[in-house]
Amino acid sequence: MQAVVLAAGEGTRLRPISGTRPKPLVPVGGRPLVEHVLAASQAVVDEFVVVVGYRADDVRAQIGDEFAGVPVTYVEQAEQQGTADAVACARAAIDERFLVLNGDVIVDAELVEALAGAAGHALAAMPVENPSNYGVVSVADGELTGLVEKPTNPSSSLANLGVYAFAPSVFDVLEDVSASARGEYEVTDAIGALCERGESVTVVEHEGLWIDVGRPWEVLAATEAVLADSERDVAGTVEDRVTLEGPVVVEEGARVRDGTVIEGPVVVKAGAEVGPNAYVRGSTVIGEDCRIGNAVEVKNSVLLAGATVGHLSYVGDSVLGADVNFGAGTTVANLRHDEDTVQMHVKGERVDTGRRKLGVICGDGVRTGINTSLNAGVKLAAGTGTAPGAVVMEDKN
């Protein structure tokens, strides 16, 4: 079976993390998002067809010509005009029933296998708390009877997960889809056209893992989910007076120095150095070649390659981009005093993240001066910085 993996998007809602890398390459749990998708489907797929566009060469370089022994073919979406257009770009490479998977989600293998095992056209759906934020699925006797995007009064609690299986006849309708209100060509409209033609669409209901990583704080949620089943694996250098508790991974080439306490789930990637006297707790990923200094605490955070946190600093519930450098004494606030959920700006709108604890999101190369204080929910764009003693209450662009 073939799988079309959509990896052409820029991911503007994920900025500043996606400002310097394509969205499918944003790391989660120590590996790029798209690799999680490929790994979840490799058991039922004999060829991946990856649709690339934004920074296509970066995606090609990361995945290569095969993944876990499964060959990879690339097709290019010249302009990012929506999911229907992206799938249509793969037509020449498809000769059988195929899967469609977004390259920026976390799914489990059971969902992919269930879709592969369904007959004809199929989509995945699962119950959610706020269905009006999704495409809402109506179903009868296991078949789709309705699919409405973000309805005010949803007819069910089932949300479309954007994971599909199609027979090749879908290409006949994909090219006839009209642009939606937001100016894109949507797979959901193609599914509606299939139903109008009398072709049935099976609904595969799912209750397992599925996370759409579309906004910055969802990188943390996805990391928490990915690390939940991790196991201890210590291949790097751990000095004598270090305490490791729970599932801690220290990769070969990493070093944990004396006096450090690590409470898993935590991953310390190759080339990273932690301590001395640091405190790291889950769910945290310390990326390749990171440096965590003396008496630093890092909690439930993701640090991308080359990030440095100077001594006497605190980082909680945050994402730090590649080569970020926090000066000594930098402190991240991750909890509102009124105990309300933290809000964050996404594409100019203030959005409730639903997270009671959320720190900062930093793009690549951010620099803070010593004793900087960063407020909860703040975003710092790539390459920005602060003066010593700064108090940052708003986003820096």
N, C-alpha and C positions, 0 to 999 in steps of 0.2 A: 504494500500500500504506500502511496505517496502522501507527503504532507507539505502543504504550502504554509510557510512561516512568514508572517508579515513583519518585516524589520526595516521599513523604509522611513518611518516617522522621525521627526525631530524631538518631539516631547516637550513642547513649550511650557506645559503646566508643571513640568518637573524642574524648571529652572530654579536656582542656578546650577543644580547638579548636572543637567543635560546641556548646559551652555557650551561645554567643551568636549562633549562626547555624545554619540547617538543614544537615544533612549534605550535600545536593546542591550547596550553595553554598560549600563549602570550596574555596578556590582551589588549583589545581594547574597549574604552568607558566604562571601569570599569568591563568588564567580559571577560573570555577567548574567543578566536576566535571561537573555536568549538561550544561554546554555542550559538553564533550568528547564526551559520549554523543550529543547531538543532531548534532554535526558529523560523527561517524563514520557516521551513518545517513541524513543528509539526501539523499544521492544516490538512495536507493531508497524514500524515504518521501514521500507527498504530504499527510500530516496527522499531527501529533503529538498524542496524547491524554495529557496529563500529569496523573498522580494526585498530588494535594497533600494535606497534612494539617497536620503540625507547621509553624508559621510559614508558612502557605500564602501569605499576602500577599507575603512576602519573595521566594518563588519566582516568583510571578506578576510582580512588579515587575522581577525580573532578566531573565526570558525574554521577557515581553511577549506580544503576540498573534500573532507569527510569529517564526520563526528561519530566517535565510538564505532568506527568501522562502517558507518552508513554514508554513502556518497552524498555530496551536497552540490546542487546546481543553483546558479544565481540568475535571477532575472531582474531587470531594473525598471523601476517606476520613475519616469523622468520628472513628473510633477506629482506631489503628494495631493491627490484629489479624492481621497476617501478609500474605504475598504473594498468597495465593489470594484473600483478601478484597479486597486492593488491585486486582487485575486484574478481579475481579467488579464493582467499582465503575464500571468503564469500559464495561459491557455496552451501555448505551443509546447510547453514542457510536460503537460498532463495527458495521460492516456488511459486513466482508470479512475474508479471512485477514489476520492482523496479527502484528507483532513485539511482544515484551515485553523491555524493556531496563531494567536497574536504573540509577537516576540517580546512582550513586556508584561507578562502575567506569570504568576506562580500557580501551577496546577499539579495535581497528583496523577500518577500513571493510571490509576483506576478509572478516572474520568475519560482519559484519552482512549483507553481500551474499550470502555463502554460505547463511545462514539464509533470507534472502528468496527465494533461488533453489531451495530445497528444496521438496518437495511436502508438503502436509498439515501435520501436527504435526511439529515438529522442536526439538531442543535441541542446544546446543553443549557440547562436552567437550574437554578437553585433558589430556595426561599431566602428572602432578605428582609431586614427590619424596615427599610425605607424604599419600597419598590418604585415610588415616583421618581427616584433618582436614576432609574435604569430603564431599559427596554423591558416592558412587562409582557410576559408570556401567558396566553390562555391555552388550555389543553383539555382535550376530551378523548378518552380511550387511548391515551398515549400519543395522540397526534395533535399538531399545532392547529389551533382554531383562530388565534389572533396574536398579533405582535405590535404593541404600541409604544413608541418612544416617550419616556418620561411623562406619563399621563397624570393629570391632576387627581383623578379618582381611579386608581388602579383596580383592574378587575380581578387581580390575584396578587399573591406575594412572590410569585416566581419571576426572577430576573434572568434575562438573557445574558449568558456569560461570554458571548462572542467567540465561542469555540464550536466548530461545525464539522460535519462530514457531508460531502456533496457527490452526487453522480455527475458525470461530465455534462449532462444536459443543462446544468446551471449556467454554463457559459452562454447559452442561447439567450438568457434573460439579463445576464450581467451587463452586456454591452448596450442594452436598451434602457437601463435605469436612468431616470432623470435626476438632476441635482436636487439635493435636499434644501431645506430652508437655510442651512448654514453653508451652502455652496459646495457640498461634497456628494460623492456617489457612494451610497451606503449598501452594504450587504443585506441589511434588514429589508430594504426595499426590493431587492432581488428575491428574497425569501417570500415576500408578499406576492410578487409576480408569479413565483412557482405555484403558490396556493391558488391563485386565480386561474392558472392553467390546468388545475385539477391534479397537480402532483402533490402527494402527501409528504409531510415533513414530520419525522419522529421527534418527540421531545424526550431527551435523556435527562431525567431528574438526578441531581447530584447533591450530596450533603457533606462532601469532604472538603479538601483544601482548594481554594480558589481566591487569589488576591490580585486585583488589578492595580499595578504599580503606576499610577498616573500622576500622583502629587507627592511632594517631597516627603511628608511624614509616612507615606505608605512604604517607603524604603525601610523604615524602622519596623513596621508591621510585618512586612515580608521577611525581614531578617529574623525577627522573633519566631516566625513560623518555620523557617528553614532550619534554624538552629535547635528547635525544640527536640528533635530526635537525634542530635549529635552525640557522639561518644568520645571518651578521652583518647587522645593520640598525641603522645609527647615524643617528638623526634629531634627537636632543637635542644639548645643548651639551657638547662634550668639549674641555677646555682643552689648551693646547699640550704640556705636559709630562705627558701621560697615556699609558700603554701599554695597548693592547687586543690580546689574543691570542685567536685562535680565534673561535667563534661567539658574539659579544656583541651583545645588543640594547639600545640606549639609546633609549627612546621620546622623542618630541617632548615638550618641557617638562621633561625630566630634565636633570641637570647632574652631570658628573664633573669633579672639581677636580684641580689640578696635583699630581703626585707619586703619583697613584693607579695601581695595576696591576690590571687585570681579566683573568682567564683564563677563557674560556668553557668550557662553555655557561653564560652568565649573562644574565639579563633585568633591566634597570633600568627600572621603570615610570615613567609620566608623573608629574612633580612631585617625584620623588625627588632627593636630593642625596647624592653619595658623595665623601668625602675632605674635605680634602687628605690625601695620603700614606696612603690606605687600600689594602688588599689584599683583593680579592674573587675567589673562584674557584668553579668549578662543582661540582655543578649548583645554582645559586643564583638565587632570584628576590627582588629588592628591590622591594617593593610601592609602590603609589602614595603619594607624599608622605612616604616614609621618609627618615630622616636617618642617615647613617653618618659618624661623626666622624673626627677626625685620628688616624692611626696605628691604625685599627681593622682587624682581619682578620675576614672572614666567609667561611666555607667550607661548601659543600654544604648550604645552609640556605634556608628559606623565611621571609621577613619579610612579614607582611600590612600592609595600608595603615596609614600613620601611625606605624609602629614607629621607634624611635630607639635607636641604640647609641652611647653616649658615647665620647669619645676613650680610647685605650689599652685597648680591650676586645677580647676574642676570643669569637667565636660559631662553633661547628662542629657540623654534622650536627644542626641544631635547627630547630624551628618556633616562631616568635614571632608571637603574635596581634596583632590591630590595636591600635595606640596603646600597645604595650609601650614602656617606657622603661628601658633599661639604663644605670645610672649609670656614670660614668667608672671604668675599671679592672675592670669586671665580666668574669669569666673563666668560660667553660663548659668543663668536662671532658667529653671525648667518647670516652675510651678507658680500659678497665679495666687496672690494672697487671698483672693475671694474664693479660691478653690473651684472656679468655673473652668470649663474646657478652654484650651488655648486656641486662639485664632491666628490665621496666617493669610497674607495676601497671595492670591493666585491669579495671574493675568489681570491685575488691577482690581480684583474683587476681594473683599474680606470674607474668608471662609472659616467656618467652625470646623476644626480638625477632628473634633470628637475625642481628643486625647487630653486627659487631665494633666499629663506630664509631657511636655515637648520643649526642647531647648532651641538650638539655632541650626540653620542650614547654611553652609558656607560653600561657595563655588571654589574652583581650583585657585591656588595661589593667594588666598586671603592671608593678610598679616595683621596681627593685633599687637599694639604696644603693651608694655608691662602694666599689670593691674587694670586691664580693661574689664568692664562689666557688660555683658550682653544679655538683653532681656529675652524672656520666653517668646518664641514665635518669630524672632527676627531672622531675616535672610540677608546674607552678604554676598554680593555678586562677585564673580571671579576677578581676582586682581585688586580688590579693594582692601583698605586697611584702616587702622585706627591709631590715634595718638596715645602715648602713655597716659594712663588714668582715665581714659574715655569711658563714658557711660552711653551705651548704644540702645536707644529705645525704639527706633524705627529702622526699616530696611535700608541698606546701603546699596545703591545701584551704580 
